[in-house]
Amino acid sequence: ERARDYLHKTGHFIVIGGIVSPVHDSYGKTGLVSSRHRLTMCQLAVQSSDWIRVDPWECYQDTWQTTCSVLEHHRDLMKRVTGCILSNVNTPSITPVIG
């Protein structure tokens, strides 16, 4: 909530949503609770939010995914849902851009 408020206050961003993406069980962190439990905890944590959602995609993959591939998944999902693309300073576009 505080991060969204801060970004709005800068006047440079309009936050349209937040995503919690729990990591796959094979990430390898010692003591990591199973993804099934982490998904449930995350869903409970955001159930009262009207702008944050939990995406289980990362947990459901065959193995741990790199941060880049997870971000690409969310970028592609956002593009499909909104018809927009995330801004990328290296790739100018005439498509509506979400900053």
VOLUM-717240 format. One record per residue: x, y, z of N, C-alpha, C in turn. Coordinates in Angstrom, 2 decimals, m for minus. Layout:
<pts>
<pt><n_xx>X</n_xx><n_yy>Y</n_yy><n_zz>Z</n_zz><ca_xx>X</ca_xx><ca_yy>Y</ca_yy><ca_zz>Z</ca_zz><c_xx>X</c_xx><c_yy>Y</c_yy><c_zz>Z</c_zz></pt>
...
</pts>
This chain:
<pts>
<pt><n_xx>0.84</n_xx><n_yy>m1.19</n_yy><n_zz>0.00</n_zz><ca_xx>0.00</ca_xx><ca_yy>0.00</ca_yy><ca_zz>0.00</ca_zz><c_xx>0.88</c_xx><c_yy>1.25</c_yy><c_zz>0.00</c_zz></pt>
<pt><n_xx>1.91</n_xx><n_yy>1.23</n_yy><n_zz>0.83</n_zz><ca_xx>2.78</ca_xx><ca_yy>2.41</ca_yy><ca_zz>0.93</ca_zz><c_xx>3.56</c_xx><c_yy>2.64</c_yy><c_zz>m0.36</c_zz></pt>
<pt><n_xx>3.99</n_xx><n_yy>1.57</n_yy><n_zz>m1.00</n_zz><ca_xx>4.72</ca_xx><ca_yy>1.72</ca_yy><ca_zz>m2.27</ca_zz><c_xx>3.82</c_xx><c_yy>2.32</c_yy><c_zz>m3.33</c_zz></pt>
<pt><n_xx>2.58</n_xx><n_yy>1.85</n_yy><n_zz>m3.41</n_zz><ca_xx>1.63</ca_xx><ca_yy>2.39</ca_yy><ca_zz>m4.39</ca_zz><c_xx>1.38</c_xx><c_yy>3.86</c_yy><c_zz>m4.11</c_zz></pt>
<pt><n_xx>1.14</n_xx><n_yy>4.20</n_yy><n_zz>m2.86</n_zz><ca_xx>0.89</ca_xx><ca_yy>5.60</ca_yy><ca_zz>m2.50</ca_zz><c_xx>2.07</c_xx><c_yy>6.48</c_yy><c_zz>m2.87</c_zz></pt>
<pt><n_xx>3.29</n_xx><n_yy>5.98</n_yy><n_zz>m2.61</n_zz><ca_xx>4.48</ca_xx><ca_yy>6.75</ca_yy><ca_zz>m2.95</ca_zz><c_xx>4.57</c_xx><c_yy>6.98</c_yy><c_zz>m4.46</c_zz></pt>
<pt><n_xx>4.37</n_xx><n_yy>5.93</n_yy><n_zz>m5.24</n_zz><ca_xx>4.45</ca_xx><ca_yy>6.06</ca_yy><ca_zz>m6.69</ca_zz><c_xx>3.39</c_xx><c_yy>7.01</c_yy><c_zz>m7.22</c_zz></pt>
<pt><n_xx>2.20</n_xx><n_yy>6.97</n_yy><n_zz>m6.67</n_zz><ca_xx>1.15</ca_xx><ca_yy>7.91</ca_yy><ca_zz>m7.08</ca_zz><c_xx>1.57</c_xx><c_yy>9.34</c_yy><c_zz>m6.74</c_zz></pt>
<pt><n_xx>2.16</n_xx><n_yy>9.52</n_yy><n_zz>m5.55</n_zz><ca_xx>2.55</ca_xx><ca_yy>10.86</ca_yy><ca_zz>m5.11</ca_zz><c_xx>3.62</c_xx><c_yy>11.49</c_yy><c_zz>m5.99</c_zz></pt>
<pt><n_xx>4.47</n_xx><n_yy>10.66</n_yy><n_zz>m6.61</n_zz><ca_xx>5.51</ca_xx><ca_yy>11.23</ca_yy><ca_zz>m7.47</ca_zz><c_xx>4.91</c_xx><c_yy>11.89</c_yy><c_zz>m8.70</c_zz></pt>
<pt><n_xx>3.69</n_xx><n_yy>11.47</n_yy><n_zz>m9.08</n_zz><ca_xx>3.06</ca_xx><ca_yy>12.02</ca_yy><ca_zz>m10.27</ca_zz><c_xx>3.54</c_xx><c_yy>11.40</c_yy><c_zz>m11.56</c_zz></pt>
<pt><n_xx>4.45</n_xx><n_yy>10.42</n_yy><n_zz>m11.45</n_zz><ca_xx>5.00</ca_xx><ca_yy>9.79</ca_yy><ca_zz>m12.65</ca_zz><c_xx>4.37</c_xx><c_yy>8.44</c_yy><c_zz>m12.96</c_zz></pt>
<pt><n_xx>3.63</n_xx><n_yy>7.88</n_yy><n_zz>m12.01</n_zz><ca_xx>3.10</ca_xx><ca_yy>6.54</ca_yy><ca_zz>m12.19</ca_zz><c_xx>1.64</c_xx><c_yy>6.46</c_yy><c_zz>m11.75</c_zz></pt>
<pt><n_xx>0.91</n_xx><n_yy>5.60</n_yy><n_zz>m12.43</n_zz><ca_xx>m0.42</ca_xx><ca_yy>5.22</ca_yy><ca_zz>m11.99</ca_zz><c_xx>m0.37</c_xx><c_yy>3.71</c_yy><c_zz>m11.79</c_zz></pt>
<pt><n_xx>m0.45</n_xx><n_yy>3.28</n_yy><n_zz>m10.56</n_zz><ca_xx>m0.38</ca_xx><ca_yy>1.85</ca_yy><ca_zz>m10.25</ca_zz><c_xx>m1.76</c_xx><c_yy>1.25</c_yy><c_zz>m10.50</c_zz></pt>
<pt><n_xx>m1.81</n_xx><n_yy>0.27</n_yy><n_zz>m11.39</n_zz><ca_xx>m3.10</ca_xx><ca_yy>m0.35</ca_yy><ca_zz>m11.72</ca_zz><c_xx>m3.26</c_xx><c_yy>m1.71</c_yy><c_zz>m11.04</c_zz></pt>
<pt><n_xx>m2.20</n_xx><n_yy>m2.21</n_yy><n_zz>m10.44</n_zz><ca_xx>m2.31</ca_xx><ca_yy>m3.49</ca_yy><ca_zz>m9.76</ca_zz><c_xx>m1.00</c_xx><c_yy>m3.91</c_yy><c_zz>m9.16</c_zz></pt>
<pt><n_xx>m1.10</n_xx><n_yy>m4.88</n_yy><n_zz>m8.29</n_zz><ca_xx>0.07</ca_xx><ca_yy>m5.48</ca_yy><ca_zz>m7.67</ca_zz><c_xx>m0.03</c_xx><c_yy>m6.99</c_yy><c_zz>m7.78</c_zz></pt>
<pt><n_xx>1.11</n_xx><n_yy>m7.63</n_yy><n_zz>m7.91</n_zz><ca_xx>1.14</ca_xx><ca_yy>m9.08</ca_yy><ca_zz>m8.07</ca_zz><c_xx>2.08</c_xx><c_yy>m9.68</c_yy><c_zz>m7.04</c_zz></pt>
<pt><n_xx>1.60</n_xx><n_yy>m10.70</n_yy><n_zz>m6.34</n_zz><ca_xx>2.44</ca_xx><ca_yy>m11.51</ca_yy><ca_zz>m5.47</ca_zz><c_xx>2.64</c_xx><c_yy>m12.83</c_yy><c_zz>m6.20</c_zz></pt>
<pt><n_xx>3.89</n_xx><n_yy>m13.22</n_yy><n_zz>m6.40</n_zz><ca_xx>4.21</ca_xx><ca_yy>m14.42</ca_yy><ca_zz>m7.15</ca_zz><c_xx>5.13</c_xx><c_yy>m15.31</c_yy><c_zz>m6.33</c_zz></pt>
<pt><n_xx>4.56</n_xx><n_yy>m16.22</n_yy><n_zz>m5.54</n_zz><ca_xx>5.39</ca_xx><ca_yy>m17.09</ca_yy><ca_zz>m4.71</ca_zz><c_xx>6.31</c_xx><c_yy>m17.98</c_yy><c_zz>m5.56</c_zz></pt>
<pt><n_xx>7.51</n_xx><n_yy>m18.17</n_yy><n_zz>m5.09</n_zz><ca_xx>8.52</ca_xx><ca_yy>m18.93</ca_yy><ca_zz>m5.82</ca_zz><c_xx>8.20</c_xx><c_yy>m20.43</c_yy><c_zz>m5.80</c_zz></pt>
<pt><n_xx>8.73</n_xx><n_yy>m21.14</n_yy><n_zz>m6.79</n_zz><ca_xx>8.57</ca_xx><ca_yy>m22.60</ca_yy><ca_zz>m6.93</ca_zz><c_xx>9.29</c_xx><c_yy>m23.31</c_yy><c_zz>m5.78</c_zz></pt>
<pt><n_xx>8.79</n_xx><n_yy>m24.49</n_yy><n_zz>m5.44</n_zz><ca_xx>9.39</ca_xx><ca_yy>m25.27</ca_yy><ca_zz>m4.35</ca_zz><c_xx>10.86</c_xx><c_yy>m25.60</c_yy><c_zz>m4.59</c_zz></pt>
<pt><n_xx>11.27</n_xx><n_yy>m25.73</n_yy><n_zz>m5.84</n_zz><ca_xx>12.65</ca_xx><ca_yy>m26.11</ca_yy><ca_zz>m6.13</ca_zz><c_xx>13.63</c_xx><c_yy>m24.93</c_yy><c_zz>m6.06</c_zz></pt>
<pt><n_xx>13.17</n_xx><n_yy>m23.79</n_yy><n_zz>m5.59</n_zz><ca_xx>14.06</ca_xx><ca_yy>m22.63</ca_yy><ca_zz>m5.46</ca_zz><c_xx>15.27</c_xx><c_yy>m22.96</c_yy><c_zz>m4.60</c_zz></pt>
<pt><n_xx>15.05</n_xx><n_yy>m23.79</n_yy><n_zz>m3.59</n_zz><ca_xx>16.19</ca_xx><ca_yy>m24.29</ca_yy><ca_zz>m2.81</ca_zz><c_xx>16.50</c_xx><c_yy>m23.55</c_yy><c_zz>m1.53</c_zz></pt>
<pt><n_xx>15.68</n_xx><n_yy>m22.62</n_yy><n_zz>m1.13</n_zz><ca_xx>15.93</ca_xx><ca_yy>m21.91</ca_yy><ca_zz>0.11</ca_zz><c_xx>15.64</c_xx><c_yy>m22.83</c_yy><c_zz>1.29</c_zz></pt>
<pt><n_xx>16.57</n_xx><n_yy>m22.94</n_yy><n_zz>2.21</n_zz><ca_xx>16.40</ca_xx><ca_yy>m23.76</ca_yy><ca_zz>3.39</ca_zz><c_xx>15.21</c_xx><c_yy>m23.28</c_yy><c_zz>4.20</c_zz></pt>
<pt><n_xx>14.35</n_xx><n_yy>m24.21</n_yy><n_zz>4.60</n_zz><ca_xx>13.21</ca_xx><ca_yy>m23.87</ca_yy><ca_zz>5.44</ca_zz><c_xx>12.02</c_xx><c_yy>m23.31</c_yy><c_zz>4.69</c_zz></pt>
<pt><n_xx>12.06</n_xx><n_yy>m23.30</n_yy><n_zz>3.36</n_zz><ca_xx>10.96</ca_xx><ca_yy>m22.75</ca_yy><ca_zz>2.56</ca_zz><c_xx>9.73</c_xx><c_yy>m23.63</c_yy><c_zz>2.73</c_zz></pt>
<pt><n_xx>8.64</n_xx><n_yy>m23.04</n_yy><n_zz>3.15</n_zz><ca_xx>7.38</ca_xx><ca_yy>m23.75</ca_yy><ca_zz>3.31</ca_zz><c_xx>6.87</c_xx><c_yy>m24.14</c_yy><c_zz>1.92</c_zz></pt>
<pt><n_xx>6.12</n_xx><n_yy>m25.22</n_yy><n_zz>1.82</n_zz><ca_xx>5.65</ca_xx><ca_yy>m25.69</ca_yy><ca_zz>0.51</ca_zz><c_xx>4.84</c_xx><c_yy>m24.60</c_yy><c_zz>m0.20</c_zz></pt>
<pt><n_xx>4.89</n_xx><n_yy>m24.63</n_yy><n_zz>m1.52</n_zz><ca_xx>4.20</ca_xx><ca_yy>m23.61</ca_yy><ca_zz>m2.31</ca_zz><c_xx>2.70</c_xx><c_yy>m23.64</c_yy><c_zz>m2.06</c_zz></pt>
<pt><n_xx>2.16</n_xx><n_yy>m24.80</n_yy><n_zz>m1.81</n_zz><ca_xx>0.73</ca_xx><ca_yy>m24.90</ca_yy><ca_zz>m1.53</ca_zz><c_xx>0.37</c_xx><c_yy>m24.04</c_yy><c_zz>m0.32</c_zz></pt>
<pt><n_xx>1.18</n_xx><n_yy>m24.11</n_yy><n_zz>0.72</n_zz><ca_xx>0.93</ca_xx><ca_yy>m23.32</ca_yy><ca_zz>1.92</ca_zz><c_xx>1.23</c_xx><c_yy>m21.84</c_yy><c_zz>1.70</c_zz></pt>
<pt><n_xx>2.30</n_xx><n_yy>m21.55</n_yy><n_zz>0.97</n_zz><ca_xx>2.63</ca_xx><ca_yy>m20.15</ca_yy><ca_zz>0.70</ca_zz><c_xx>1.56</c_xx><c_yy>m19.48</c_yy><c_zz>m0.15</c_zz></pt>
<pt><n_xx>1.03</n_xx><n_yy>m20.21</n_yy><n_zz>m1.13</n_zz><ca_xx>m0.06</ca_xx><ca_yy>m19.66</ca_yy><ca_zz>m1.94</ca_zz><c_xx>m1.26</c_xx><c_yy>m19.32</c_yy><c_zz>m1.08</c_zz></pt>
<pt><n_xx>m1.63</n_xx><n_yy>m20.24</n_yy><n_zz>m0.21</n_zz><ca_xx>m2.77</ca_xx><ca_yy>m19.99</ca_yy><ca_zz>0.68</ca_zz><c_xx>m2.52</c_xx><c_yy>m18.78</c_yy><c_zz>1.57</c_zz></pt>
<pt><n_xx>m1.32</n_xx><n_yy>m18.69</n_yy><n_zz>2.15</n_zz><ca_xx>m1.00</ca_xx><ca_yy>m17.55</ca_yy><ca_zz>3.02</ca_zz><c_xx>m1.05</c_xx><c_yy>m16.24</c_yy><c_zz>2.25</c_zz></pt>
<pt><n_xx>m0.51</n_xx><n_yy>m16.24</n_yy><n_zz>1.03</n_zz><ca_xx>m0.53</ca_xx><ca_yy>m15.02</ca_yy><ca_zz>0.22</ca_zz><c_xx>m1.96</c_xx><c_yy>m14.63</c_yy><c_zz>m0.14</c_zz></pt>
<pt><n_xx>m2.77</n_xx><n_yy>m15.62</n_yy><n_zz>m0.52</n_zz><ca_xx>m4.16</ca_xx><ca_yy>m15.33</ca_yy><ca_zz>m0.87</ca_zz><c_xx>m4.92</c_xx><c_yy>m14.74</c_yy><c_zz>0.32</c_zz></pt>
<pt><n_xx>m4.67</n_xx><n_yy>m15.28</n_yy><n_zz>1.50</n_zz><ca_xx>m5.30</ca_xx><ca_yy>m14.74</ca_yy><ca_zz>2.71</ca_zz><c_xx>m4.82</c_xx><c_yy>m13.32</c_yy><c_zz>2.99</c_zz></pt>
<pt><n_xx>m3.54</n_xx><n_yy>m13.07</n_yy><n_zz>2.74</n_zz><ca_xx>m2.96</ca_xx><ca_yy>m11.76</ca_yy><ca_zz>3.03</ca_zz><c_xx>m3.53</c_xx><c_yy>m10.66</c_yy><c_zz>2.14</c_zz></pt>
<pt><n_xx>m3.93</n_xx><n_yy>m11.00</n_yy><n_zz>0.91</n_zz><ca_xx>m4.41</ca_xx><ca_yy>m9.98</ca_yy><ca_zz>m0.02</ca_zz><c_xx>m5.92</c_xx><c_yy>m10.02</c_yy><c_zz>m0.25</c_zz></pt>
<pt><n_xx>m6.62</n_xx><n_yy>m10.87</n_yy><n_zz>0.47</n_zz><ca_xx>m8.05</ca_xx><ca_yy>m11.05</ca_yy><ca_zz>0.19</ca_zz><c_xx>m8.87</c_xx><c_yy>m9.77</c_yy><c_zz>0.35</c_zz></pt>
<pt><n_xx>m8.41</n_xx><n_yy>m8.84</n_yy><n_zz>1.15</n_zz><ca_xx>m9.17</ca_xx><ca_yy>m7.60</ca_yy><ca_zz>1.31</ca_zz><c_xx>m8.70</c_xx><c_yy>m6.49</c_yy><c_zz>0.37</c_zz></pt>
<pt><n_xx>m7.69</n_xx><n_yy>m6.77</n_yy><n_zz>m0.44</n_zz><ca_xx>m7.16</ca_xx><ca_yy>m5.77</ca_yy><ca_zz>m1.36</ca_zz><c_xx>m7.97</c_xx><c_yy>m5.76</c_yy><c_zz>m2.66</c_zz></pt>
<pt><n_xx>m8.19</n_xx><n_yy>m4.56</n_yy><n_zz>m3.16</n_zz><ca_xx>m8.87</ca_xx><ca_yy>m4.45</ca_yy><ca_zz>m4.45</ca_zz><c_xx>m7.89</c_xx><c_yy>m4.25</c_yy><c_zz>m5.60</c_zz></pt>
<pt><n_xx>m6.59</n_xx><n_yy>m4.30</n_yy><n_zz>m5.30</n_zz><ca_xx>m5.62</ca_xx><ca_yy>m4.08</ca_yy><ca_zz>m6.37</ca_zz><c_xx>m4.44</c_xx><c_yy>m5.05</c_yy><c_zz>m6.36</c_zz></pt>
<pt><n_xx>m4.28</n_xx><n_yy>m5.85</n_yy><n_zz>m5.32</n_zz><ca_xx>m3.20</ca_xx><ca_yy>m6.84</ca_yy><ca_zz>m5.27</ca_zz><c_xx>m3.80</c_xx><c_yy>m8.22</c_yy><c_zz>m5.45</c_zz></pt>
<pt><n_xx>m3.16</n_xx><n_yy>m9.03</n_yy><n_zz>m6.31</n_zz><ca_xx>m3.61</ca_xx><ca_yy>m10.39</ca_yy><ca_zz>m6.50</ca_zz><c_xx>m2.43</c_xx><c_yy>m11.34</c_yy><c_zz>m6.41</c_zz></pt>
<pt><n_xx>m2.72</n_xx><n_yy>m12.62</n_yy><n_zz>m6.22</n_zz><ca_xx>m1.69</ca_xx><ca_yy>m13.65</ca_yy><ca_zz>m6.16</ca_zz><c_xx>m1.74</c_xx><c_yy>m14.43</c_yy><c_zz>m7.46</c_zz></pt>
<pt><n_xx>m0.60</n_xx><n_yy>m14.59</n_yy><n_zz>m8.09</n_zz><ca_xx>m0.52</ca_xx><ca_yy>m15.38</ca_yy><ca_zz>m9.32</ca_zz><c_xx>0.25</c_xx><c_yy>m16.67</c_yy><c_zz>m9.01</c_zz></pt>
<pt><n_xx>m0.41</n_xx><n_yy>m17.81</n_yy><n_zz>m9.11</n_zz><ca_xx>0.24</ca_xx><ca_yy>m19.08</ca_yy><ca_zz>m8.78</ca_zz><c_xx>1.12</c_xx><c_yy>m19.65</c_yy><c_zz>m9.89</c_zz></pt>
<pt><n_xx>1.22</n_xx><n_yy>m18.96</n_yy><n_zz>m11.02</n_zz><ca_xx>1.93</ca_xx><ca_yy>m19.47</ca_yy><ca_zz>m12.19</ca_zz><c_xx>3.31</c_xx><c_yy>m20.01</c_yy><c_zz>m11.85</c_zz></pt>
<pt><n_xx>4.07</n_xx><n_yy>m19.24</n_yy><n_zz>m11.11</n_zz><ca_xx>5.46</ca_xx><ca_yy>m19.61</ca_yy><ca_zz>m10.81</ca_zz><c_xx>5.51</c_xx><c_yy>m20.92</c_yy><c_zz>m10.03</c_zz></pt>
<pt><n_xx>4.60</n_xx><n_yy>m21.10</n_yy><n_zz>m9.09</n_zz><ca_xx>4.56</ca_xx><ca_yy>m22.34</ca_yy><ca_zz>m8.29</ca_zz><c_xx>4.18</c_xx><c_yy>m23.55</c_yy><c_zz>m9.13</c_zz></pt>
<pt><n_xx>3.40</n_xx><n_yy>m23.35</n_yy><n_zz>m10.18</n_zz><ca_xx>2.89</ca_xx><ca_yy>m24.46</ca_yy><ca_zz>m10.97</ca_zz><c_xx>3.82</c_xx><c_yy>m24.90</c_yy><c_zz>m12.10</c_zz></pt>
<pt><n_xx>4.94</n_xx><n_yy>m24.22</n_yy><n_zz>m12.27</n_zz><ca_xx>5.88</ca_xx><ca_yy>m24.62</ca_yy><ca_zz>m13.32</ca_zz><c_xx>6.60</c_xx><c_yy>m25.91</c_yy><c_zz>m12.90</c_zz></pt>
<pt><n_xx>7.25</n_xx><n_yy>m26.56</n_yy><n_zz>m13.88</n_zz><ca_xx>7.94</ca_xx><ca_yy>m27.82</ca_yy><ca_zz>m13.60</ca_zz><c_xx>9.14</c_xx><c_yy>m27.64</c_yy><c_zz>m12.68</c_zz></pt>
<pt><n_xx>9.72</n_xx><n_yy>m26.46</n_yy><n_zz>m12.70</n_zz><ca_xx>10.89</ca_xx><ca_yy>m26.20</ca_yy><ca_zz>m11.88</ca_zz><c_xx>10.97</c_xx><c_yy>m24.70</c_yy><c_zz>m11.58</c_zz></pt>
<pt><n_xx>11.95</n_xx><n_yy>m24.33</n_yy><n_zz>m10.80</n_zz><ca_xx>12.18</ca_xx><ca_yy>m22.92</ca_yy><ca_zz>m10.45</ca_zz><c_xx>12.44</c_xx><c_yy>m22.12</c_yy><c_zz>m11.72</c_zz></pt>
<pt><n_xx>11.89</n_xx><n_yy>m20.91</n_yy><n_zz>m11.77</n_zz><ca_xx>12.04</ca_xx><ca_yy>m20.02</ca_yy><ca_zz>m12.93</ca_zz><c_xx>12.94</c_xx><c_yy>m18.84</c_yy><c_zz>m12.56</c_zz></pt>
<pt><n_xx>13.66</n_xx><n_yy>m18.34</n_yy><n_zz>m13.54</n_zz><ca_xx>14.48</ca_xx><ca_yy>m17.15</ca_yy><ca_zz>m13.30</ca_zz><c_xx>13.56</c_xx><c_yy>m15.95</c_yy><c_zz>m13.09</c_zz></pt>
<pt><n_xx>14.06</n_xx><n_yy>m14.95</n_yy><n_zz>m12.43</n_zz><ca_xx>13.29</ca_xx><ca_yy>m13.72</ca_yy><ca_zz>m12.23</ca_zz><c_xx>12.86</c_xx><c_yy>m13.14</c_yy><c_zz>m13.57</c_zz></pt>
<pt><n_xx>13.75</n_xx><n_yy>m13.19</n_yy><n_zz>m14.54</n_zz><ca_xx>13.44</ca_xx><ca_yy>m12.64</ca_yy><ca_zz>m15.87</ca_zz><c_xx>12.24</c_xx><c_yy>m13.35</c_yy><c_zz>m16.49</c_zz></pt>
<pt><n_xx>12.19</n_xx><n_yy>m14.68</n_yy><n_zz>m16.41</n_zz><ca_xx>11.07</ca_xx><ca_yy>m15.41</ca_yy><ca_zz>m17.02</ca_zz><c_xx>9.77</c_xx><c_yy>m15.14</c_yy><c_zz>m16.28</c_zz></pt>
<pt><n_xx>9.84</n_xx><n_yy>m14.95</n_yy><n_zz>m14.97</n_zz><ca_xx>8.64</ca_xx><ca_yy>m14.62</ca_yy><ca_zz>m14.19</ca_zz><c_xx>8.14</c_xx><c_yy>m13.24</c_yy><c_zz>m14.59</c_zz></pt>
<pt><n_xx>9.04</n_xx><n_yy>m12.28</n_yy><n_zz>m14.71</n_zz><ca_xx>8.64</ca_xx><ca_yy>m10.94</ca_yy><ca_zz>m15.13</ca_zz><c_xx>8.08</c_xx><c_yy>m10.94</c_yy><c_zz>m16.55</c_zz></pt>
<pt><n_xx>8.66</n_xx><n_yy>m11.75</n_yy><n_zz>m17.43</n_zz><ca_xx>8.13</ca_xx><ca_yy>m11.86</ca_yy><ca_zz>m18.79</ca_zz><c_xx>6.71</c_xx><c_yy>m12.43</c_yy><c_zz>m18.77</c_zz></pt>
<pt><n_xx>6.47</n_xx><n_yy>m13.42</n_yy><n_zz>m17.92</n_zz><ca_xx>5.12</ca_xx><ca_yy>m13.98</ca_yy><ca_zz>m17.79</ca_zz><c_xx>4.14</c_xx><c_yy>m12.89</c_yy><c_zz>m17.38</c_zz></pt>
<pt><n_xx>4.50</n_xx><n_yy>m12.10</n_yy><n_zz>m16.37</n_zz><ca_xx>3.59</ca_xx><ca_yy>m11.06</ca_yy><ca_zz>m15.90</ca_zz><c_xx>3.42</c_xx><c_yy>m9.95</c_yy><c_zz>m16.93</c_zz></pt>
<pt><n_xx>4.48</n_xx><n_yy>m9.62</n_yy><n_zz>m17.65</n_zz><ca_xx>4.38</ca_xx><ca_yy>m8.63</ca_yy><ca_zz>m18.72</ca_zz><c_xx>3.43</c_xx><c_yy>m9.11</c_yy><c_zz>m19.80</c_zz></pt>
<pt><n_xx>3.59</n_xx><n_yy>m10.36</n_yy><n_zz>m20.22</n_zz><ca_xx>2.73</ca_xx><ca_yy>m10.91</ca_yy><ca_zz>m21.26</ca_zz><c_xx>1.28</c_xx><c_yy>m11.01</c_yy><c_zz>m20.80</c_zz></pt>
<pt><n_xx>1.08</n_xx><n_yy>m11.38</n_yy><n_zz>m19.55</n_zz><ca_xx>m0.27</ca_xx><ca_yy>m11.44</ca_yy><ca_zz>m18.99</ca_zz><c_xx>m0.90</c_xx><c_yy>m10.05</c_yy><c_zz>m18.99</c_zz></pt>
<pt><n_xx>m0.14</n_xx><n_yy>m9.05</n_yy><n_zz>m18.57</n_zz><ca_xx>m0.65</ca_xx><ca_yy>m7.68</ca_yy><ca_zz>m18.54</ca_zz><c_xx>m1.00</c_xx><c_yy>m7.22</c_yy><c_zz>m19.96</c_zz></pt>
<pt><n_xx>m0.16</n_xx><n_yy>m7.57</n_yy><n_zz>m20.90</n_zz><ca_xx>m0.43</ca_xx><ca_yy>m7.18</ca_yy><ca_zz>m22.29</ca_zz><c_xx>m1.73</c_xx><c_yy>m7.79</c_yy><c_zz>m22.78</c_zz></pt>
<pt><n_xx>m1.95</n_xx><n_yy>m9.08</n_yy><n_zz>m22.46</n_zz><ca_xx>m3.19</ca_xx><ca_yy>m9.75</ca_yy><ca_zz>m22.88</ca_zz><c_xx>m4.41</c_xx><c_yy>m9.15</c_yy><c_zz>m22.20</c_zz></pt>
<pt><n_xx>m4.28</n_xx><n_yy>m8.82</n_yy><n_zz>m20.91</n_zz><ca_xx>m5.42</ca_xx><ca_yy>m8.33</ca_yy><ca_zz>m20.14</ca_zz><c_xx>m5.75</c_xx><c_yy>m6.88</c_yy><c_zz>m20.46</c_zz></pt>
<pt><n_xx>m4.72</n_xx><n_yy>m6.04</n_yy><n_zz>m20.60</n_zz><ca_xx>m4.96</ca_xx><ca_yy>m4.61</ca_yy><ca_zz>m20.77</ca_zz><c_xx>m4.82</c_xx><c_yy>m4.12</c_yy><c_zz>m22.20</c_zz></pt>
<pt><n_xx>m4.15</n_xx><n_yy>m4.88</n_yy><n_zz>m23.04</n_zz><ca_xx>m3.88</ca_xx><ca_yy>m4.42</ca_yy><ca_zz>m24.39</ca_zz><c_xx>m2.72</c_xx><c_yy>m3.45</c_yy><c_zz>m24.45</c_zz></pt>
<pt><n_xx>m2.05</n_xx><n_yy>m3.26</n_yy><n_zz>m23.32</n_zz><ca_xx>m0.91</ca_xx><ca_yy>m2.34</ca_yy><ca_zz>m23.24</ca_zz><c_xx>0.37</c_xx><c_yy>m3.14</c_yy><c_zz>m23.02</c_zz></pt>
<pt><n_xx>1.49</n_xx><n_yy>m2.46</n_yy><n_zz>m23.18</n_zz><ca_xx>2.77</ca_xx><ca_yy>m3.07</ca_yy><ca_zz>m22.88</ca_zz><c_xx>3.45</c_xx><c_yy>m2.28</c_yy><c_zz>m21.78</c_zz></pt>
<pt><n_xx>4.34</n_xx><n_yy>m2.94</n_yy><n_zz>m21.07</n_zz><ca_xx>5.13</ca_xx><ca_yy>m2.23</ca_yy><ca_zz>m20.08</ca_zz><c_xx>6.15</c_xx><c_yy>m1.37</c_yy><c_zz>m20.80</c_zz></pt>
<pt><n_xx>6.42</n_xx><n_yy>m0.21</n_yy><n_zz>m20.27</n_zz><ca_xx>7.38</ca_xx><ca_yy>0.67</ca_yy><ca_zz>m20.93</ca_zz><c_xx>8.77</c_xx><c_yy>0.04</c_yy><c_zz>m20.90</c_zz></pt>
<pt><n_xx>9.49</n_xx><n_yy>0.24</n_yy><n_zz>m21.97</n_zz><ca_xx>10.84</ca_xx><ca_yy>m0.26</ca_yy><ca_zz>m22.10</ca_zz><c_xx>11.63</c_xx><c_yy>0.80</c_yy><c_zz>m22.84</c_zz></pt>
<pt><n_xx>12.56</n_xx><n_yy>1.43</n_yy><n_zz>m22.15</n_zz><ca_xx>13.29</ca_xx><ca_yy>2.55</ca_yy><ca_zz>m22.75</ca_zz><c_xx>14.09</c_xx><c_yy>2.13</c_yy><c_zz>m23.97</c_zz></pt>
<pt><n_xx>14.35</n_xx><n_yy>0.84</n_yy><n_zz>m24.13</n_zz><ca_xx>15.14</ca_xx><ca_yy>0.37</ca_yy><ca_zz>m25.28</ca_zz><c_xx>14.28</c_xx><c_yy>0.01</c_yy><c_zz>m26.48</c_zz></pt>
<pt><n_xx>12.96</n_xx><n_yy>m0.01</n_yy><n_zz>m26.31</n_zz><ca_xx>12.08</ca_xx><ca_yy>m0.41</ca_yy><ca_zz>m27.40</ca_zz><c_xx>10.93</c_xx><c_yy>0.58</c_yy><c_zz>m27.54</c_zz></pt>
<pt><n_xx>11.11</n_xx><n_yy>1.65</n_yy><n_zz>m28.30</n_zz><ca_xx>10.01</ca_xx><ca_yy>2.60</ca_yy><ca_zz>m28.49</ca_zz><c_xx>8.80</c_xx><c_yy>1.91</c_yy><c_zz>m29.13</c_zz></pt>
<pt><n_xx>7.62</n_xx><n_yy>2.38</n_yy><n_zz>m28.77</n_zz><ca_xx>6.41</ca_xx><ca_yy>1.75</ca_yy><ca_zz>m29.28</ca_zz><c_xx>5.30</c_xx><c_yy>2.79</c_yy><c_zz>m29.42</c_zz></pt>
<pt><n_xx>4.41</n_xx><n_yy>2.55</n_yy><n_zz>m30.38</n_zz><ca_xx>3.24</ca_xx><ca_yy>3.42</ca_yy><ca_zz>m30.52</ca_zz><c_xx>2.06</c_xx><c_yy>2.85</c_yy><c_zz>m29.75</c_zz></pt>
<pt><n_xx>2.24</n_xx><n_yy>1.63</n_yy><n_zz>m29.19</n_zz><ca_xx>1.20</ca_xx><ca_yy>1.00</ca_yy><ca_zz>m28.37</ca_zz><c_xx>1.07</c_xx><c_yy>1.78</c_yy><c_zz>m27.07</c_zz></pt>
<pt><n_xx>m0.15</n_xx><n_yy>1.92</n_yy><n_zz>m26.52</n_zz><ca_xx>m0.28</ca_xx><ca_yy>2.58</ca_yy><ca_zz>m25.22</ca_zz><c_xx>0.67</c_xx><c_yy>1.96</c_yy><c_zz>m24.21</c_zz></pt>
<pt><n_xx>1.31</n_xx><n_yy>2.78</n_yy><n_zz>m23.43</n_zz><ca_xx>2.36</ca_xx><ca_yy>2.32</ca_yy><ca_zz>m22.52</ca_zz><c_xx>1.95</c_xx><c_yy>2.55</c_yy><c_zz>m21.08</c_zz></pt>
<pt><n_xx>2.23</n_xx><n_yy>1.55</n_yy><n_zz>m20.26</n_zz><ca_xx>2.04</ca_xx><ca_yy>1.68</ca_yy><ca_zz>m18.82</ca_zz><c_xx>3.42</c_xx><c_yy>1.95</c_yy><c_zz>m18.24</c_zz></pt>
<pt><n_xx>3.60</n_xx><n_yy>3.08</n_yy><n_zz>m17.60</n_zz><ca_xx>4.90</ca_xx><ca_yy>3.44</ca_yy><ca_zz>m17.07</ca_zz><c_xx>5.28</c_xx><c_yy>2.69</c_yy><c_zz>m15.84</c_zz></pt>
</pts>
